[in-house]
Amino acid sequence: MADLTLSDKSDRYLVDCSGAIYGTISHNIGGIKMLDLALIKPIIQSALEEDIGRGDITAEATVSPSSYGEAKIIAEEEGILAGIEVVKEVFRLVSLGEVKFSHGLKDKAILTKGKSILILETDALSILKGERVALNFLSRLSGIATLTKKYVDLASPFGVKVFDTRKTTPNLRNLEKYAVRIGGGFNHRFSLDSG
């Protein structure tokens, strides 16, 4: 199976001749190839199913479905933000109604301890259902971006570029490689058949 590497301005990164898509790139904004939520939505849905299971009987017994809530995501330490669109998609998927996002930072923002990352408003049950998965994705991706940025800063005076490998968490490769790009690193290859 031969791969065709498309230009940075294309809608997809790697496409094999069967039409299968490798990567999560949908468009290029400010030099960073952005996530294609259609490709990562199944990953988010799987994580939600794993975490929610058959439901949160405590929350469902104590919180009215008509209760409205606000959640503020705040940075616990310094770093580079990555995964904000994943967080938003988590809450879009679990929400019983409309979700409003405000005061949101964008991926690649520099975080300081106590800095507000995002405020969201939706039904209270949805906030409780989605918060752990959202924070897990945000913490993991921001951690990767932060560590990558550290290595990029150490290597750049020597003219060295930092590349990732395929040694990623199963099923999270596209997300983790995205976080590397947010941190200023480069992707090497997405799979064995990509060279």
Backbone bond lengths (Angstrom), bond angles and torsions (degrees), N, CA, C in turn:
res aa  C-N    CA-C-N  psi(-1)  N-CA   C-N-CA  omega(-1)  CA-C   N-CA-C  phi
1 M - - - 1.433 - - 1.525 108.07 -
2 A 1.294 118.22 121.08 1.459 122.25 -178.48 1.517 110.53 -93.43
3 D 1.329 116.12 139.41 1.458 121.20 177.38 1.512 109.72 -95.34
4 L 1.302 114.30 150.71 1.450 121.44 175.17 1.515 106.38 -120.09
5 T 1.314 117.77 115.46 1.452 120.62 177.60 1.516 107.68 -89.36
6 L 1.323 114.93 120.68 1.450 120.72 -178.04 1.520 110.11 -91.61
7 S 1.319 117.03 165.38 1.460 120.64 -179.13 1.521 110.89 -67.91
8 D 1.332 116.55 163.44 1.462 121.78 179.12 1.524 112.41 -60.36
9 K 1.323 117.50 -21.30 1.458 120.32 -177.51 1.521 112.27 -91.12
10 S 1.307 117.56 2.20 1.464 120.46 -179.01 1.516 110.66 -77.22
11 D 1.317 115.91 170.26 1.455 121.07 179.52 1.520 112.57 -80.92
12 R 1.291 118.96 -17.67 1.461 121.75 -179.19 1.521 108.45 -138.24
13 Y 1.321 115.25 159.28 1.454 119.84 -176.33 1.519 111.51 -89.94
14 L 1.298 117.44 -63.78 1.459 120.72 -179.59 1.519 109.60 -122.82
15 V 1.294 116.38 130.98 1.460 121.16 178.08 1.515 107.23 -131.76
16 D 1.345 116.91 125.51 1.462 117.11 176.23 1.525 108.54 -88.27
17 C 1.310 116.62 173.23 1.458 118.88 -173.75 1.525 113.45 -69.23
18 S 1.320 118.89 -9.80 1.463 119.97 174.89 1.517 110.66 -86.93
19 G 1.328 117.03 -7.73 1.452 120.98 179.65 1.517 113.48 95.69
20 A 1.335 118.19 -1.51 1.463 119.98 178.66 1.524 109.35 -68.00
21 I 1.303 115.72 143.11 1.459 120.84 -176.66 1.521 109.59 -106.34
22 Y 1.320 116.23 132.47 1.453 122.25 175.90 1.520 107.52 -117.43
23 G 1.304 116.93 125.87 1.456 120.81 -179.25 1.509 110.56 110.51
24 T 1.316 115.61 170.67 1.456 120.46 -177.56 1.514 111.10 -123.27
25 I 1.298 117.84 23.95 1.438 119.46 -173.16 1.516 110.32 -86.47
26 S 1.321 116.47 129.77 1.450 118.98 178.27 1.515 111.73 -119.89
27 H 1.313 118.08 -35.16 1.449 121.11 177.63 1.518 109.73 -160.77
28 N 1.314 115.47 166.34 1.452 121.55 -173.96 1.526 109.13 -112.67
29 I 1.328 116.73 118.22 1.459 121.32 177.96 1.516 107.66 -125.99
30 G 1.309 116.47 121.85 1.457 120.21 178.10 1.513 113.72 58.79
31 G 1.333 117.41 30.95 1.450 121.29 177.89 1.516 114.39 84.29
32 I 1.333 118.24 -5.74 1.466 121.34 178.82 1.517 108.51 -105.72
33 K 1.315 115.95 125.66 1.461 120.07 176.16 1.519 107.80 -73.64
34 M 1.315 116.46 123.63 1.460 121.49 -171.52 1.526 111.96 -87.15
35 L 1.332 114.98 159.37 1.460 121.66 179.27 1.515 111.71 -69.56
36 D 1.302 115.52 143.81 1.458 122.65 171.86 1.524 105.97 -99.25
37 L 1.336 116.58 103.07 1.464 120.38 -175.07 1.519 112.54 -61.19
38 A 1.323 117.90 -27.93 1.469 119.84 178.40 1.528 111.08 -62.73
39 L 1.320 116.95 -32.06 1.462 120.51 -179.84 1.524 113.01 -81.53
40 I 1.328 116.86 -27.47 1.467 118.07 -178.43 1.526 112.94 -98.89
41 K 1.308 117.32 -9.46 1.471 120.46 179.86 1.532 112.58 -55.06
42 P 1.343 119.85 -43.20 1.471 119.28 177.40 1.535 113.16 -60.94
43 I 1.315 117.40 -32.70 1.463 121.30 177.91 1.526 109.50 -66.33
44 I 1.320 115.81 -44.07 1.463 120.73 179.42 1.525 110.11 -64.97
45 Q 1.335 116.54 -44.38 1.467 120.11 179.58 1.529 111.02 -60.66
46 S 1.313 117.11 -41.49 1.463 121.16 178.55 1.531 111.01 -63.08
47 A 1.325 116.59 -42.52 1.465 120.47 178.69 1.525 111.06 -63.88
48 L 1.324 116.81 -39.79 1.466 120.41 177.92 1.523 111.12 -65.31
49 E 1.325 116.87 -44.25 1.471 120.43 178.71 1.526 110.63 -60.75
50 E 1.319 116.09 -41.61 1.463 120.77 179.07 1.529 111.01 -62.48
51 D 1.332 116.87 -43.41 1.456 120.63 -175.41 1.532 112.99 -78.67
52 I 1.312 117.41 -40.41 1.466 121.07 -175.99 1.524 111.88 -78.68
53 G 1.313 116.58 -33.69 1.465 119.83 -177.94 1.521 110.10 58.42
54 R 1.326 116.15 -128.74 1.469 120.48 179.66 1.526 112.45 -88.36
55 G 1.318 116.98 3.75 1.460 120.23 176.79 1.512 112.61 122.69
56 D 1.307 115.24 165.71 1.462 122.99 179.44 1.527 107.68 -101.51
57 I 1.327 116.48 93.44 1.464 119.65 -173.47 1.533 111.85 -65.91
58 T 1.319 117.84 -30.48 1.463 120.24 178.75 1.526 110.53 -66.32
59 A 1.330 116.72 -50.40 1.466 120.20 179.70 1.527 110.83 -63.33
60 E 1.326 116.62 -42.86 1.464 119.83 -178.65 1.528 111.75 -65.80
61 A 1.338 117.33 -28.68 1.465 120.92 179.63 1.530 112.58 -82.72
62 T 1.327 116.88 -22.49 1.468 119.19 -173.81 1.524 115.02 -113.51
63 V 1.327 118.09 -15.86 1.462 121.16 -177.92 1.523 109.06 -115.13
64 S 1.314 115.74 127.25 1.459 120.90 179.64 1.530 110.00 -69.32
65 P 1.339 117.84 138.60 1.468 120.20 176.75 1.529 112.70 -59.87
66 S 1.326 116.83 -21.10 1.468 119.67 179.59 1.531 112.42 -89.96
67 S 1.335 117.64 -2.46 1.470 120.77 178.43 1.520 109.89 -68.56
68 Y 1.320 114.59 133.74 1.452 121.24 -179.96 1.518 107.73 -105.87
69 G 1.316 117.61 142.43 1.453 120.05 -177.66 1.512 113.36 -136.57
70 E 1.318 114.43 164.03 1.459 122.37 174.99 1.519 107.45 -128.11
71 A 1.305 116.25 136.25 1.462 121.39 177.21 1.522 108.64 -126.22
72 K 1.306 115.09 139.75 1.461 121.02 178.34 1.522 107.33 -119.95
73 I 1.315 116.20 121.76 1.467 120.96 177.54 1.522 107.34 -93.16
74 I 1.329 115.41 123.91 1.459 121.79 -175.00 1.526 109.50 -123.19
75 A 1.328 116.13 138.07 1.466 121.18 179.12 1.523 110.20 -67.56
76 E 1.323 116.13 132.95 1.464 121.20 177.40 1.523 112.09 -91.20
77 E 1.333 116.57 -15.18 1.457 119.85 178.68 1.517 109.65 -157.64
78 E 1.324 116.06 173.58 1.460 121.48 179.23 1.520 110.04 -71.97
79 G 1.322 116.11 151.92 1.454 119.51 177.27 1.512 112.26 167.07
80 I 1.322 114.70 -165.52 1.462 123.39 178.39 1.523 107.51 -114.20
81 L 1.314 116.65 128.63 1.461 121.38 -178.42 1.524 110.98 -76.71
82 A 1.319 115.84 132.75 1.470 122.09 173.97 1.523 108.45 -148.13
83 G 1.327 116.29 134.71 1.457 121.05 175.02 1.513 115.54 104.53
84 I 1.311 118.25 14.90 1.465 119.95 -176.75 1.529 111.76 -63.43
85 E 1.328 118.10 -36.13 1.469 119.66 178.57 1.526 111.20 -70.14
86 V 1.319 117.03 -28.92 1.464 120.78 175.38 1.529 109.04 -66.17
87 V 1.323 116.60 -44.16 1.467 121.51 177.87 1.526 110.28 -57.91
88 K 1.319 116.06 -47.91 1.468 119.74 -179.88 1.527 110.99 -60.65
89 E 1.321 116.60 -41.21 1.469 120.20 -179.46 1.523 111.26 -65.86
90 V 1.323 118.00 -36.28 1.468 120.83 175.98 1.525 109.51 -55.57
91 F 1.320 116.79 -49.68 1.465 119.74 -176.97 1.527 112.64 -72.54
92 R 1.321 117.59 -30.07 1.474 119.24 173.79 1.527 110.42 -63.73
93 L 1.322 116.56 -38.50 1.465 121.00 -177.49 1.526 112.93 -72.58
94 V 1.324 118.66 -34.84 1.469 120.17 -176.90 1.524 113.45 -92.37
95 S 1.313 117.36 -15.31 1.459 120.22 -173.15 1.522 112.80 -67.49
96 L 1.323 114.94 139.69 1.462 121.33 175.71 1.521 110.96 -81.34
97 G 1.305 117.33 -14.45 1.467 122.20 -178.88 1.511 110.52 -148.87
98 E 1.305 114.71 -144.73 1.456 121.35 -178.54 1.533 110.66 -75.14
99 V 1.323 115.77 146.98 1.464 121.82 173.96 1.520 107.08 -120.21
100 K 1.318 116.03 129.73 1.465 121.03 177.30 1.522 108.22 -110.72
101 F 1.328 115.87 131.40 1.459 121.45 177.54 1.522 108.24 -114.18
102 S 1.323 116.71 136.91 1.462 119.76 177.22 1.526 109.91 -144.30
103 H 1.307 114.50 163.71 1.462 122.66 177.99 1.524 111.61 50.81
104 G 1.314 116.21 34.68 1.454 120.06 -176.95 1.514 113.21 -85.15
105 L 1.315 115.11 135.72 1.459 120.87 172.31 1.522 108.83 -82.15
106 K 1.300 116.19 165.73 1.460 121.70 177.00 1.527 109.00 -105.97
107 D 1.331 114.92 155.34 1.458 119.26 175.17 1.522 109.41 -53.99
108 K 1.291 115.78 144.04 1.463 126.17 -178.79 1.530 111.91 89.85
109 A 1.349 117.12 -2.06 1.467 120.35 176.66 1.528 109.39 -66.27
110 I 1.311 115.56 145.44 1.462 121.22 176.33 1.525 107.75 -85.56
111 L 1.328 115.40 124.60 1.459 121.04 -177.31 1.522 111.20 -99.02
112 T 1.312 115.26 142.80 1.454 122.21 169.80 1.522 107.14 -121.75
113 K 1.312 116.62 154.25 1.460 120.79 -178.88 1.530 109.54 -57.26
114 G 1.330 115.68 130.40 1.455 121.66 178.84 1.517 115.16 89.38
115 K 1.330 117.10 -5.29 1.466 120.51 -178.59 1.528 110.28 -73.00
116 S 1.323 115.92 135.68 1.460 121.32 177.24 1.528 109.36 -72.61
117 I 1.315 116.14 127.80 1.461 121.93 -179.60 1.521 110.72 -96.31
118 L 1.331 116.01 -44.20 1.465 120.57 -175.64 1.522 109.29 -162.29
119 I 1.327 115.93 142.90 1.459 122.00 170.75 1.518 106.44 -116.69
120 L 1.331 116.28 132.74 1.458 119.46 177.91 1.514 109.84 -130.74
121 E 1.326 114.88 148.53 1.457 122.06 178.01 1.519 108.70 -129.01
122 T 1.320 115.45 130.26 1.462 122.31 176.81 1.526 107.13 -168.02
123 D 1.314 117.20 -171.33 1.459 118.81 177.73 1.529 109.50 -65.45
124 A 1.323 115.32 145.23 1.468 121.33 -174.19 1.524 112.84 -62.22
125 L 1.325 117.69 -36.96 1.469 119.98 179.32 1.524 111.52 -61.62
126 S 1.316 116.67 -38.71 1.466 120.05 -179.98 1.524 111.61 -67.65
127 I 1.320 116.55 -35.75 1.466 119.56 176.59 1.526 109.46 -62.14
128 L 1.320 116.13 -45.19 1.467 120.19 179.60 1.529 112.07 -66.04
129 K 1.328 117.14 -36.71 1.473 120.76 179.69 1.524 112.25 -68.27
130 G 1.323 116.81 -39.26 1.462 120.09 -171.37 1.510 116.58 -96.13
131 E 1.333 117.20 -14.90 1.467 118.14 -169.60 1.522 114.22 -61.66
132 R 1.311 119.49 -41.85 1.468 120.35 -176.21 1.521 111.05 -67.57
133 V 1.329 117.26 -45.06 1.468 120.42 179.38 1.527 109.93 -63.98
134 A 1.328 116.70 -44.30 1.466 120.60 -179.99 1.524 111.10 -60.13
135 L 1.320 116.53 -46.81 1.466 119.94 -179.00 1.526 112.21 -68.74
136 N 1.330 117.29 -34.02 1.471 119.80 176.62 1.524 111.13 -62.90
137 F 1.340 116.67 -46.79 1.469 119.73 177.90 1.528 110.35 -62.74
138 L 1.323 116.87 -46.79 1.460 120.87 -177.29 1.529 111.38 -61.79
139 S 1.314 116.77 -43.84 1.470 120.61 -179.99 1.521 111.54 -64.82
140 R 1.317 116.64 -45.26 1.470 120.78 -178.33 1.523 110.97 -63.21
141 L 1.331 116.52 -50.81 1.464 120.19 -175.96 1.525 111.55 -68.89
142 S 1.323 117.53 -39.63 1.467 120.01 177.43 1.526 110.78 -66.65
143 G 1.321 117.24 -35.91 1.463 120.47 176.32 1.516 112.18 -62.82
144 I 1.326 116.31 -42.69 1.471 120.66 177.96 1.524 110.23 -64.78
145 A 1.329 117.02 -45.12 1.468 120.92 179.70 1.529 110.84 -62.35
146 T 1.316 116.49 -41.06 1.466 121.41 -179.19 1.527 111.28 -65.24
147 L 1.321 117.26 -46.48 1.462 120.77 179.55 1.532 110.93 -66.33
148 T 1.326 116.20 -40.12 1.467 119.60 177.32 1.518 110.42 -60.56
149 K 1.332 117.51 -45.11 1.469 121.93 179.67 1.527 110.48 -59.83
150 K 1.319 116.58 -38.81 1.467 120.60 178.09 1.532 110.32 -60.63
151 Y 1.347 116.55 -46.71 1.465 120.54 179.46 1.524 111.75 -68.05
152 V 1.322 117.11 -38.16 1.469 121.13 177.75 1.527 109.67 -61.21
153 D 1.323 117.07 -44.80 1.466 120.78 179.56 1.528 112.01 -64.02
154 L 1.335 117.15 -37.38 1.465 120.71 177.99 1.527 111.93 -69.97
155 A 1.318 117.49 -35.03 1.467 121.94 -174.66 1.524 113.79 -86.09
156 S 1.321 117.39 -28.14 1.466 119.98 -171.59 1.529 114.98 -61.37
157 P 1.339 121.58 -34.56 1.466 118.91 177.59 1.530 113.46 -61.38
158 F 1.315 116.28 -19.31 1.459 121.15 -179.20 1.523 112.46 -100.00
159 G 1.325 116.55 6.15 1.462 120.71 -179.49 1.517 113.49 71.34
160 V 1.319 116.73 22.27 1.464 121.89 -177.75 1.524 109.55 -98.69
161 K 1.325 115.75 134.77 1.461 121.18 175.57 1.526 108.85 -98.19
162 V 1.315 116.53 144.61 1.461 122.59 179.64 1.525 108.96 -98.23
163 F 1.335 115.62 123.33 1.461 122.21 178.12 1.525 109.40 -115.01
164 D 1.331 115.96 151.52 1.457 120.27 175.49 1.526 110.13 -91.41
165 T 1.325 115.93 -177.86 1.462 122.07 177.59 1.525 108.48 -126.45
166 R 1.314 116.55 -173.03 1.463 121.07 173.75 1.523 111.07 -89.38
167 K 1.308 117.89 4.71 1.474 121.50 -179.72 1.527 108.88 -79.74
168 T 1.312 114.34 76.20 1.455 121.84 -176.27 1.523 109.86 -120.40
169 T 1.311 115.86 168.66 1.456 121.21 176.13 1.526 108.47 -69.03
170 P 1.335 118.54 130.03 1.466 119.91 179.79 1.531 111.86 -50.97
171 N 1.302 115.08 134.58 1.465 125.60 179.75 1.528 114.36 72.34
172 L 1.316 118.46 -3.13 1.468 120.68 178.54 1.527 112.41 -112.18
173 R 1.315 116.92 10.02 1.467 120.72 -174.96 1.525 112.55 -53.94
174 N 1.322 117.33 -49.64 1.465 119.65 -177.01 1.527 111.53 -61.65
175 L 1.309 116.77 -40.72 1.462 120.50 178.64 1.524 111.35 -67.52
176 E 1.321 116.80 -44.51 1.460 119.90 -178.36 1.528 111.54 -67.85
177 K 1.314 117.67 -37.19 1.461 120.39 177.27 1.532 110.75 -68.52
178 Y 1.326 116.72 -33.49 1.463 121.02 174.02 1.535 109.41 -61.64
179 A 1.324 117.05 -45.02 1.465 121.16 -179.90 1.531 111.29 -61.91
180 V 1.326 117.05 -36.42 1.470 120.62 175.75 1.527 109.70 -60.46
181 R 1.330 116.96 -44.24 1.470 120.35 178.87 1.529 111.16 -63.24
182 I 1.329 116.77 -39.81 1.465 120.38 178.51 1.531 109.97 -61.30
183 G 1.319 117.26 -36.44 1.463 121.82 178.73 1.516 114.19 -77.64
184 G 1.327 117.25 -1.39 1.461 120.93 177.78 1.516 114.60 98.10
185 G 1.330 116.48 2.27 1.459 120.28 178.12 1.517 111.71 -86.09
186 F 1.313 115.17 179.78 1.461 122.08 -178.51 1.521 109.67 -122.93
187 N 1.322 115.58 149.95 1.461 120.52 176.59 1.512 109.61 -88.20
188 H 1.342 116.04 135.12 1.454 121.19 178.53 1.520 109.97 -83.82
189 R 1.316 117.46 -67.06 1.455 121.03 175.88 1.519 108.55 -154.93
190 F 1.314 114.98 156.70 1.455 120.30 -174.57 1.521 113.47 -93.77
191 S 1.331 117.56 -24.51 1.462 119.98 -177.55 1.524 109.23 -156.56
192 L 1.324 116.63 170.72 1.462 121.12 -179.89 1.518 112.46 -57.48
193 D 1.319 116.65 -35.73 1.462 119.01 -175.32 1.527 113.51 -86.04
194 S 1.320 117.45 7.25 1.464 118.23 -179.92 1.525 112.44 -100.76
195 G 1.306 116.20 25.11 1.443 119.36 170.19 1.457 114.32 106.21
